[in-house]
């Protein structure tokens, strides 16, 4: 396939991409079908049922317990086994993809359906209407919704960092020249997104004002990341925000990277997407959400030990070239971790209050770290290694 055709195919794959951190009121409906096949044929379903009824069968003696008995012994039987998870079209949500494809949800006694949505507002609506049990939502819109009185809480993580800005090549000689190259430029962004908050942090720290003029940066807001990126085709837009995997796509099309947030001191450990649920559901179904966390923790472990299979798992849900998935997941620009990172999110909350995104509010009632801690402790009790130990150390530092 030639480069032009390749780019066209990539753009087609991104036609519904709206932004990991985007907070908008898009009227686009969610996909009505599950993102990847999760139903088994009748014969498989019967075999699984027989396995769970006949504890002497080979299936139930496997380490990956088909009945979820090991998980039940560790954290208690899930109060609710059928779980619906909503996600956006981003590699940032790979923990759910890997947990599904590698059978970790099933090991924990859960039957999970994954469905792709178009915006953070749709995901929150899904939670509040009980169509979703869990949603992967950007940190900034999650905080904004919580400040507005929505009874939602963070109970785990999805991705840290993974954002930045790209600019037309005529305005930058090389990658990562920094926000100084944005002076006098019109830049596309998405309001109430972590991408926009990060840009404003960097501009503030560099002493660069927002507005029109040679020494200022003029921010032009769009409803979604998809629209902001597409605006680069316009002669009036010089640069645009990006999140995983747009940076890789942009570089393949000849744009320069202004900055990766992972390489900016002011944005270290910047929480992006979080695992979010209704606050009441977390207290009503603690075993269910602890089982979910166990699955996500196992998925994280898998991503650290089998890169090739992880990339293939992600591609089943995010249909882009595997080379872009590999760059975004393993290129050092982001970390997909289940850690709830309360400290990082609380710091971000203070920042967006200072930036005027929202009024101050008490984050304590919208954060639950006990479920993750219980899940991680139960896994460590079963056996540990350097990967699980590193999760424990990070949790202790950032809880």
C-alpha positions as CSV (number, residue, x, y, z in Angstrom):
1,X,0.0,0.0,0.0
2,X,1.5,3.4,-0.9
3,X,1.9,6.2,1.7
4,X,-1.1,8.2,0.4
5,X,-3.4,5.2,0.5
6,X,-2.1,4.3,3.9
7,X,-2.9,7.7,5.3
8,X,-6.4,7.7,3.8
9,X,-7.0,4.3,5.5
10,X,-5.8,5.7,8.8
11,X,-8.0,8.7,8.6
12,X,-11.0,6.5,7.9
13,X,-10.2,4.5,11.0
14,X,-10.2,7.7,13.0
15,X,-13.5,9.0,11.7
16,X,-15.2,8.5,15.1
17,X,-12.3,9.5,17.3
18,X,-13.4,12.3,19.7
19,X,-10.7,12.6,22.4
20,X,-9.6,10.8,25.5
21,X,-10.0,13.8,27.7
22,X,-12.6,15.7,25.8
23,X,-15.6,17.2,27.7
24,X,-18.2,18.0,25.2
25,X,-21.9,17.6,24.6
26,X,-21.7,15.8,21.3
27,X,-25.0,14.4,20.1
28,X,-23.4,11.5,18.4
29,X,-24.8,8.3,19.7
30,X,-22.7,5.4,20.9
31,X,-22.0,2.4,18.8
32,X,-25.0,0.0,19.1
33,X,-22.9,-3.1,18.8
34,X,-20.2,-4.4,21.1
35,X,-16.7,-3.3,20.1
36,X,-15.4,-6.8,19.7
37,X,-17.1,-10.2,19.8
38,X,-17.6,-11.4,23.3
39,X,-20.4,-14.0,22.9
40,X,-19.5,-17.6,22.5
41,X,-21.3,-20.2,20.4
42,X,-23.9,-22.4,22.1
43,X,-21.5,-25.3,22.3
44,X,-18.9,-23.3,24.1
45,X,-21.5,-21.9,26.5
46,X,-22.7,-25.4,27.3
47,X,-19.1,-26.6,27.9
48,X,-18.4,-23.7,30.3
49,X,-21.7,-24.4,32.2
50,X,-20.7,-28.1,32.5
51,X,-17.3,-27.1,33.7
52,X,-18.6,-24.9,36.4
53,X,-21.1,-27.6,37.5
54,X,-18.5,-30.4,37.4
55,X,-15.6,-29.2,39.6
56,X,-13.6,-32.3,38.6
57,X,-13.3,-31.3,34.9
58,X,-9.9,-30.3,33.5
59,X,-11.2,-26.8,32.7
60,X,-11.8,-26.0,36.4
61,X,-8.4,-27.4,37.4
62,X,-6.6,-24.9,35.0
63,X,-4.8,-22.0,36.6
64,X,-7.1,-19.6,34.7
65,X,-10.2,-20.8,36.5
66,X,-13.1,-20.7,34.2
67,X,-15.6,-20.4,37.0
68,X,-14.0,-17.5,38.8
69,X,-13.6,-19.6,42.0
70,X,-10.1,-18.4,42.8
71,X,-11.2,-14.8,42.6
72,X,-14.3,-15.4,44.8
73,X,-12.0,-17.0,47.4
74,X,-9.7,-14.0,47.3
75,X,-12.2,-11.1,47.3
76,X,-15.7,-12.6,47.6
77,X,-18.2,-13.5,44.9
78,X,-19.1,-10.6,42.6
79,X,-22.5,-9.1,43.5
80,X,-23.1,-8.4,39.8
81,X,-21.5,-10.6,37.2
82,X,-22.7,-9.0,34.0
83,X,-20.8,-5.8,33.5
84,X,-21.0,-3.2,30.7
85,X,-17.9,-1.0,30.2
86,X,-17.8,2.1,27.9
87,X,-14.7,3.4,26.3
88,X,-13.6,5.9,23.6
89,X,-11.7,5.1,20.4
90,X,-8.2,5.4,21.9
91,X,-5.3,3.1,22.7
92,X,-5.5,4.7,26.2
93,X,-8.1,2.2,27.2
94,X,-6.1,-0.9,26.4
95,X,-6.4,-2.4,29.9
96,X,-10.0,-3.3,29.1
97,X,-9.1,-4.7,25.7
98,X,-6.4,-6.9,27.1
99,X,-8.5,-8.1,30.1
100,X,-11.2,-9.1,27.7
101,X,-9.0,-10.8,25.0
102,X,-6.8,-12.6,27.5
103,X,-9.7,-13.9,29.6
104,X,-9.0,-12.0,32.8
105,X,-12.5,-10.8,33.3
106,X,-13.8,-14.4,33.0
107,X,-11.1,-15.6,35.5
108,X,-12.6,-13.1,37.9
109,X,-16.1,-14.5,37.5
110,X,-17.3,-11.6,35.3
111,X,-19.1,-11.4,31.9
112,X,-18.0,-8.1,30.4
113,X,-19.3,-6.3,27.3
114,X,-17.2,-3.5,25.9
115,X,-19.0,-0.7,23.9
116,X,-17.4,2.3,22.2
117,X,-18.9,5.7,22.8
118,X,-18.2,9.1,21.2
119,X,-17.8,11.5,24.1
120,X,-17.3,11.9,27.9
121,X,-20.8,13.3,28.3
122,X,-22.3,10.2,26.6
123,X,-20.2,8.0,28.9
124,X,-21.5,9.8,32.0
125,X,-25.0,9.6,30.7
126,X,-24.5,5.9,30.3
127,X,-23.4,5.5,33.9
128,X,-26.3,7.6,35.3
129,X,-28.9,5.7,33.2
130,X,-27.4,2.4,34.4
131,X,-26.6,1.4,30.8
132,X,-22.9,1.3,31.9
133,X,-21.3,0.0,35.0
134,X,-17.8,1.4,34.2
135,X,-16.6,4.2,31.9
136,X,-13.1,5.2,30.9
137,X,-13.3,9.0,31.0
138,X,-10.7,11.7,30.8
139,X,-9.5,13.2,34.1
140,X,-10.6,16.8,33.4
141,X,-14.1,16.0,32.3
142,X,-14.5,13.6,35.2
143,X,-13.5,16.4,37.6
144,X,-15.7,18.9,35.9
145,X,-18.8,16.6,36.0
146,X,-18.1,15.8,39.7
147,X,-17.9,19.5,40.5
148,X,-21.3,20.0,38.9
149,X,-22.9,17.5,41.3
150,X,-22.8,14.3,39.3
151,X,-22.5,11.3,41.7
152,X,-19.6,9.6,40.0
153,X,-16.3,8.5,41.4
154,X,-12.8,7.5,40.2
155,X,-11.8,4.0,41.4
156,X,-8.9,3.2,39.1
157,X,-6.7,4.5,36.3
158,X,-6.3,3.9,32.6
159,X,-3.5,6.1,31.2
160,X,-1.0,8.6,32.4
161,X,0.4,11.3,30.0
162,X,0.0,10.5,26.2
163,X,-0.9,14.1,25.0
164,X,0.9,17.0,23.3
165,X,0.7,19.4,20.4
166,X,1.7,19.1,16.8
167,X,2.4,21.9,14.3
168,X,2.8,22.4,10.6
169,X,6.4,21.7,9.5
170,X,6.9,25.2,8.1
171,X,6.7,26.5,11.7
172,X,9.2,24.1,13.3
173,X,12.5,22.7,12.2
174,X,12.5,19.7,14.5
175,X,10.3,17.9,17.1
176,X,9.9,19.1,20.6
177,X,11.0,22.7,20.3
178,X,8.5,23.6,23.0
179,X,5.6,26.0,23.4
180,X,7.7,29.0,22.2
181,X,7.1,27.9,18.6
182,X,3.4,28.5,19.2
183,X,3.8,32.3,19.6
184,X,1.8,34.2,17.0
185,X,0.0,31.0,16.0
186,X,-3.6,29.9,15.9
187,X,-3.8,26.6,17.7
188,X,-6.7,24.2,17.8
189,X,-7.8,22.7,21.1
190,X,-10.7,21.1,22.9
191,X,-12.2,22.9,25.8
192,X,-12.4,21.1,29.1
193,X,-9.9,18.5,28.1
194,X,-6.7,17.4,29.7
195,X,-4.9,18.4,26.5
196,X,-6.1,22.0,26.8
197,X,-5.3,22.2,30.5
198,X,-1.8,21.0,29.9
199,X,-1.2,23.6,27.2
200,X,-2.4,26.4,29.5
201,X,-0.1,25.1,32.2
202,X,2.9,25.2,29.9
203,X,2.0,28.7,28.5
204,X,1.5,30.0,32.0
205,X,4.9,28.7,33.2
206,X,6.6,30.1,30.1
207,X,5.0,33.5,30.6
208,X,3.2,33.4,27.3
209,X,-0.2,35.1,27.2
210,X,-3.3,33.6,25.4
211,X,-4.8,35.8,22.7
212,X,-4.1,37.4,19.4
213,X,-0.7,38.9,18.7
214,X,2.9,38.0,17.7
215,X,3.9,37.2,21.3
216,X,0.7,35.4,22.2
217,X,-1.0,32.1,21.4
218,X,-4.5,32.2,20.0
219,X,-6.4,29.1,21.1
220,X,-9.3,28.2,18.8
221,X,-11.7,25.7,20.4
222,X,-13.4,22.7,18.8
223,X,-16.0,20.2,20.0
224,X,-13.8,17.2,19.7
225,X,-10.2,16.0,19.3
226,X,-11.1,14.7,15.9
227,X,-12.3,18.2,14.8
228,X,-9.3,19.9,16.3
229,X,-6.9,17.6,14.5
230,X,-8.8,17.9,11.2
231,X,-8.5,21.7,11.5
232,X,-4.8,21.4,10.6
233,X,-6.0,21.1,7.0
234,X,-7.3,24.7,7.2
235,X,-4.9,27.5,6.3
236,X,-6.0,29.5,9.4
237,X,-4.9,26.8,11.9
238,X,-1.2,26.2,12.5
239,X,-1.1,23.7,15.3
240,X,-3.4,21.3,17.2
241,X,-3.7,19.3,20.4
242,X,-3.2,15.5,20.2
243,X,-3.7,12.5,22.3
244,X,-2.8,8.9,21.8
245,X,-2.5,7.9,19.0
246,X,-2.8,11.2,17.1
247,X,0.9,12.1,17.6
248,X,2.1,9.1,15.7
249,X,-0.4,9.8,12.9
250,X,0.7,13.4,12.7
251,X,4.3,12.6,12.4
252,X,3.6,10.1,9.6
253,X,1.9,13.0,7.8
254,X,4.8,15.3,8.1
255,X,3.8,17.4,11.1
256,X,6.3,18.3,13.9
257,X,5.7,17.5,17.5
258,X,5.7,20.7,19.6
259,X,5.9,18.7,22.9
260,X,5.0,15.4,24.4
261,X,3.5,16.0,27.9
262,X,5.5,13.0,29.2
263,X,8.7,15.0,28.5
264,X,7.6,18.1,30.3
265,X,8.7,18.6,33.9
266,X,5.5,20.5,34.8
267,X,3.3,17.6,33.5
268,X,5.0,14.6,35.1
269,X,2.6,11.8,36.1
270,X,-0.3,13.7,34.5
271,X,-3.4,11.5,34.9
272,X,-5.4,11.2,31.7
273,X,-8.2,8.7,31.5
274,X,-9.7,7.3,34.8
275,X,-11.9,4.3,35.6
276,X,-15.2,5.9,36.7
277,X,-18.4,4.5,38.1
278,X,-21.5,5.7,40.0
279,X,-20.5,6.5,43.5
280,X,-23.3,4.4,45.0
281,X,-22.4,1.4,42.9
282,X,-18.9,1.2,44.3
283,X,-20.3,0.8,47.8
284,X,-23.2,-1.5,46.8
285,X,-21.0,-3.9,44.8
286,X,-17.5,-3.9,46.3
287,X,-16.7,-7.4,45.3
288,X,-17.6,-6.8,41.7
289,X,-15.4,-3.7,41.4
290,X,-12.6,-5.4,43.2
291,X,-12.8,-8.3,40.7
292,X,-12.7,-5.8,37.9
293,X,-9.5,-4.3,39.4
294,X,-7.9,-7.7,39.7
295,X,-8.6,-8.2,36.0
296,X,-7.1,-4.8,35.1
297,X,-4.1,-5.4,37.2
298,X,-3.5,-8.8,35.5
299,X,-4.0,-7.0,32.1
300,X,-1.3,-4.5,33.1
301,X,1.1,-7.3,33.9
302,X,0.4,-8.9,30.5
303,X,1.1,-5.6,28.7
304,X,4.5,-5.5,30.4
305,X,5.5,-9.1,29.4
306,X,3.9,-9.7,26.0
307,X,4.2,-6.6,23.7
308,X,3.3,-8.3,20.5
309,X,0.1,-9.9,21.8
310,X,-0.9,-6.7,23.5
311,X,-0.7,-4.8,20.2
312,X,-2.8,-7.4,18.5
313,X,-5.4,-7.2,21.3
314,X,-5.6,-3.4,21.0
315,X,-6.0,-3.6,17.3
316,X,-9.2,-5.6,17.6
317,X,-10.8,-2.5,19.2
318,X,-8.7,0.4,17.7
319,X,-8.3,-0.5,14.1
320,X,-5.1,1.4,13.1
321,X,-1.7,0.2,11.9
322,X,0.1,-1.9,14.5
323,X,3.2,0.3,14.2
324,X,1.2,3.3,15.6
325,X,-0.2,1.2,18.4
326,X,3.4,0.1,19.3
327,X,4.7,3.6,19.3
328,X,1.9,5.0,21.4
329,X,1.9,2.1,23.9
330,X,5.6,1.4,24.2
331,X,7.3,4.5,22.8
332,X,7.7,6.1,26.2
333,X,5.0,8.8,25.7
334,X,2.4,7.2,28.0
335,X,1.8,4.6,30.6
336,X,-1.4,2.5,30.7
337,X,-1.7,1.7,34.4
338,X,-4.7,0.7,36.6
339,X,-3.4,2.8,39.5
340,X,-6.0,5.3,40.6
341,X,-3.3,8.0,41.2
342,X,-5.3,10.0,43.7
343,X,-2.5,12.4,44.4
344,X,-1.9,13.2,40.7
345,X,-5.6,13.7,40.1
346,X,-6.0,15.9,43.2
347,X,-3.2,18.1,42.0
348,X,-4.8,18.3,38.6
349,X,-8.0,19.4,40.2
350,X,-6.3,22.2,42.0
351,X,-4.8,23.3,38.7
352,X,-8.0,23.3,36.7
353,X,-9.7,25.3,39.4
354,X,-6.9,27.9,39.1
355,X,-7.3,27.9,35.3
356,X,-11.0,28.6,35.8
357,X,-12.4,25.3,34.4
358,X,-14.5,24.7,37.5
359,X,-15.3,25.8,41.0
360,X,-13.4,24.1,43.8
361,X,-15.0,21.0,45.4
362,X,-14.2,18.2,47.7
363,X,-12.6,15.4,45.7
364,X,-12.6,12.9,48.7
365,X,-16.3,11.9,48.1
366,X,-15.5,11.3,44.4
367,X,-12.5,9.0,44.9
368,X,-12.3,5.4,46.0
369,X,-8.9,3.8,46.3
370,X,-9.8,1.0,48.7
371,X,-11.1,-1.3,45.9
372,X,-7.8,-1.1,44.0
373,X,-5.8,-1.6,47.2
374,X,-7.8,-4.7,48.1
375,X,-7.4,-6.1,44.6
376,X,-3.7,-5.5,44.4
377,X,-3.1,-6.9,47.9
378,X,-5.0,-10.0,47.0
379,X,-2.9,-10.6,43.9
380,X,0.3,-9.9,45.8
381,X,-0.8,-12.5,48.4
382,X,-1.1,-15.1,45.6
383,X,2.5,-14.4,44.4
384,X,4.5,-11.4,43.4
385,X,7.2,-10.3,40.9
386,X,8.8,-7.0,40.0
387,X,5.8,-5.8,38.0
388,X,3.3,-6.3,40.7
389,X,5.7,-4.9,43.3
390,X,6.2,-1.8,41.2
391,X,2.4,-1.2,41.2
392,X,2.4,-1.5,45.0
393,X,5.2,1.0,45.3
394,X,3.5,3.5,42.9
395,X,0.2,3.2,44.8
396,X,1.9,3.8,48.1
397,X,3.6,6.9,46.7
398,X,0.5,8.4,44.9
399,X,-2.5,7.2,46.9
